[in-house]
Amino acid sequence: MKKGKEKIALVTGANKGIGKEIVRQLAAKGISVYLTARDESRAINTYEELTNEYSNVLFHQLDVTDQKSVDKCRDYIKKEHGRLDILINNAGITDKGTTGLGADIEEIERIVQTNTYGPLRMCRAFVPMMIKNKYGRVVNISSRLGRLSTMEGRLPGYKISKAALNAVTRIIAEETAGKNVLVNAMCPGWTKTDIGGPKASRTVEEAADTAVWLATMRDGGATGCFFYDRKKRAW
């Protein structure tokens, strides 16, 4: 990316929680950032709150499970800016304590649609733009629960989807190697969100930090890696 050109970022599932905080922290760095959410009516309050603080926060409706919605968002970004510099795949859902043997396959399919296929759709839409522009940062919000080496029972949909997201990260990183497009995954930790619950140990500010750090990494930085608290971790 040319020196002095304002960066353009997009965060999925950003109407609340970690996504909202990532938008806030990117905007504070002077980056023009698109807050995207599936339900526009539920995102409007967040958008208005952030735009009262930062004029560089923008909004676009986006459902990562709908290819037409992804294509529409891509076409809009391309028309308005000609590029996207930063993509943060944050949108995610989970199951509620289900066991693997008692799993509802349709529920797992629904979770994988959002947590795995959603980021893959977004990468397919925007990474070619990044390659053409010779600059890009992709951050996939994954989880340590998706690590095969330490995986335990329960939450099969969430764990399967995050393990698969880690695979997506490695694949896209390999396919963009040497093109100044850095693709990484990270775990935000157990965070006080709708998924993490009120008893979680981390704040959204702490959870968002590594994502923003990866999103603003200098050229030549890590790619195809998994991070927690700005440190590389085993897959």
C-alpha positions in Angstrom: 0.0 0.0 0.0 1.3 3.5 -0.9 2.6 5.6 2.0 0.1 8.1 3.4 -3.0 6.4 1.9 -5.7 5.8 4.5 -6.3 2.2 5.2 -9.8 0.6 4.8 -10.9 -2.1 7.1 -14.0 -4.3 7.5 -15.1 -6.2 10.6 -17.8 -8.8 10.5 -20.3 -9.4 13.3 -19.4 -6.0 14.7 -22.6 -4.7 16.2 -21.5 -5.9 19.7 -18.9 -7.5 21.8 -15.4 -8.1 20.5 -16.3 -7.0 17.0 -17.5 -3.7 18.2 -14.4 -3.1 20.3 -12.2 -4.0 17.3 -14.0 -1.4 15.3 -13.4 1.2 18.0 -9.7 0.4 18.3 -9.1 0.5 14.6 -11.0 3.8 14.2 -8.9 5.2 17.1 -5.8 4.5 14.9 -7.2 6.6 12.0 -8.4 3.7 9.9 -11.6 3.9 8.0 -13.5 0.9 9.3 -16.7 -0.7 8.1 -18.9 -2.0 11.0 -20.9 -4.8 9.4 -23.7 -6.9 10.9 -26.4 -9.2 9.6 -29.3 -7.3 11.2 -29.1 -3.5 10.4 -31.8 -2.7 13.0 -29.7 -4.2 15.8 -26.5 -2.5 14.6 -27.8 1.1 14.3 -27.3 2.0 18.0 -23.7 0.7 17.9 -23.1 2.6 14.7 -24.5 5.8 16.1 -22.5 5.4 19.4 -19.2 4.9 17.5 -19.8 7.7 15.0 -20.4 10.1 17.8 -16.8 9.3 18.8 -15.2 8.6 15.4 -16.1 10.0 12.0 -14.2 7.3 10.2 -16.7 4.5 11.3 -18.9 3.3 8.4 -21.7 0.7 8.1 -22.7 -1.9 5.7 -25.2 -4.7 6.1 -23.6 -8.1 5.7 -24.7 -11.7 6.3 -21.6 -13.9 5.9 -23.8 -17.0 5.4 -25.4 -15.5 2.3 -23.2 -15.4 -0.8 -25.3 -12.7 -2.4 -24.8 -10.5 0.6 -21.1 -11.0 0.5 -20.9 -10.2 -3.2 -23.0 -7.1 -2.7 -20.6 -5.9 0.1 -17.6 -6.7 -2.0 -19.0 -4.8 -5.0 -19.8 -1.7 -2.8 -16.3 -1.6 -1.2 -14.7 -2.0 -4.7 -16.8 0.8 -6.1 -16.2 3.2 -3.2 -12.5 2.5 -2.5 -11.1 0.1 -5.1 -9.6 -2.0 -2.4 -9.9 -3.5 1.2 -6.7 -3.4 3.3 -7.9 -5.2 6.5 -10.4 -8.0 6.9 -11.3 -9.2 10.3 -13.6 -12.3 10.3 -15.2 -11.9 13.7 -18.8 -13.1 13.2 -19.4 -16.3 15.1 -22.0 -18.4 16.9 -21.9 -21.4 19.2 -23.8 -24.4 20.5 -24.9 -24.7 24.2 -23.2 -27.5 25.9 -24.2 -30.2 23.4 -22.1 -33.4 23.3 -20.7 -34.9 20.2 -22.8 -38.1 20.5 -25.9 -36.0 21.1 -25.2 -33.4 18.5 -27.8 -32.1 16.1 -26.1 -32.2 12.7 -28.3 -29.4 11.4 -27.1 -27.2 14.2 -23.5 -28.0 13.5 -24.1 -27.2 9.9 -25.5 -23.8 10.9 -22.5 -23.0 13.1 -20.0 -24.1 10.4 -21.9 -21.9 7.9 -21.2 -18.8 10.0 -17.8 -19.7 11.7 -16.0 -21.4 8.8 -17.7 -20.9 5.5 -18.4 -17.2 6.3 -14.7 -16.3 6.7 -13.9 -18.4 3.6 -16.5 -16.5 1.6 -15.1 -13.2 2.8 -11.6 -14.3 1.9 -12.7 -15.4 -1.6 -14.4 -12.0 -2.0 -11.7 -9.7 -0.7 -8.2 -11.4 -0.8 -7.9 -11.2 -4.6 -8.4 -7.4 -4.2 -5.6 -7.4 -1.6 -3.3 -9.4 -3.8 -3.9 -7.0 -6.7 -3.1 -4.0 -4.4 0.0 -5.8 -2.9 -1.2 -5.2 0.6 -3.6 -7.0 3.0 -4.2 -8.2 6.5 -6.7 -10.9 7.3 -7.4 -11.8 10.9 -9.6 -14.8 11.7 -11.1 -14.8 15.2 -10.7 -18.4 16.2 -10.4 -20.2 19.6 -8.1 -22.4 21.5 -11.1 -24.7 21.7 -10.4 -25.5 18.1 -6.9 -26.8 18.8 -6.7 -30.6 18.1 -3.9 -31.2 20.6 -5.9 -30.1 23.6 -9.5 -30.6 22.3 -12.0 -32.1 24.7 -15.7 -33.1 24.5 -18.9 -31.0 24.2 -19.6 -27.9 22.0 -19.0 -30.0 18.9 -20.3 -27.4 16.5 -18.1 -24.6 17.8 -15.0 -26.7 18.1 -15.4 -28.3 14.7 -16.0 -24.9 13.1 -13.0 -23.3 14.7 -10.7 -26.2 13.9 -11.8 -25.9 10.3 -11.3 -22.1 10.4 -7.7 -22.7 11.5 -7.4 -24.9 8.4 -8.8 -22.1 6.2 -6.3 -19.7 7.7 -3.3 -22.0 6.8 -4.6 -22.6 3.3 -5.2 -18.9 2.5 -1.9 -17.9 4.1 0.0 -20.4 1.8 -1.9 -19.2 -1.3 -0.9 -15.6 -0.5 2.7 -16.2 0.5 5.1 -13.6 -0.8 2.3 -11.2 -1.8 2.3 -9.0 1.3 -1.0 -10.4 2.4 -0.7 -11.6 6.0 -3.3 -14.1 7.1 -3.4 -15.2 10.7 -5.8 -16.6 13.3 -6.1 -15.6 17.0 -7.9 -16.6 20.2 -9.5 -13.7 22.1 -9.7 -15.8 25.3 -12.7 -16.3 27.6 -14.4 -12.9 27.2 -17.4 -11.2 28.7 -19.7 -11.4 25.6 -23.0 -13.1 24.7 -21.0 -16.3 24.0 -18.5 -16.0 26.9 -21.0 -15.0 29.5 -20.8 -12.6 32.5 -18.4 -14.8 34.5 -15.7 -14.7 31.8 -12.2 -13.5 32.9 -11.4 -11.0 30.0 -12.8 -7.7 28.9 -13.6 -6.9 25.3 -10.7 -4.4 25.3 -8.3 -7.2 26.2 -9.8 -9.6 23.7 -9.6 -7.1 20.8 -6.0 -6.1 21.3 -4.3 -9.0 19.5 -6.7 -8.8 16.5 -5.9 -5.1 16.1 -2.2 -5.7 16.5 -2.3 -8.3 13.7 -4.5 -6.1 11.6 -1.9 -3.4 11.7 1.2 -5.6 11.5 4.1 -4.2 9.4 5.1 -5.7 6.1 7.1 -8.9 6.4 5.3 -10.0 9.6 4.0 -13.4 10.5 1.5 -15.2 8.3 -0.2 -18.6 8.7 0.1 -18.5 12.5 -2.1 -18.8 15.5 -1.8 -16.1 18.2 -3.0 -15.5 21.8 -2.0 -12.3 23.6 0.3 -11.3 20.7 2.3 -14.6 21.0 2.4 -17.5 18.6 0.8 -20.6 19.9 0.7 -24.2 18.6 -2.3 -25.1 16.4 
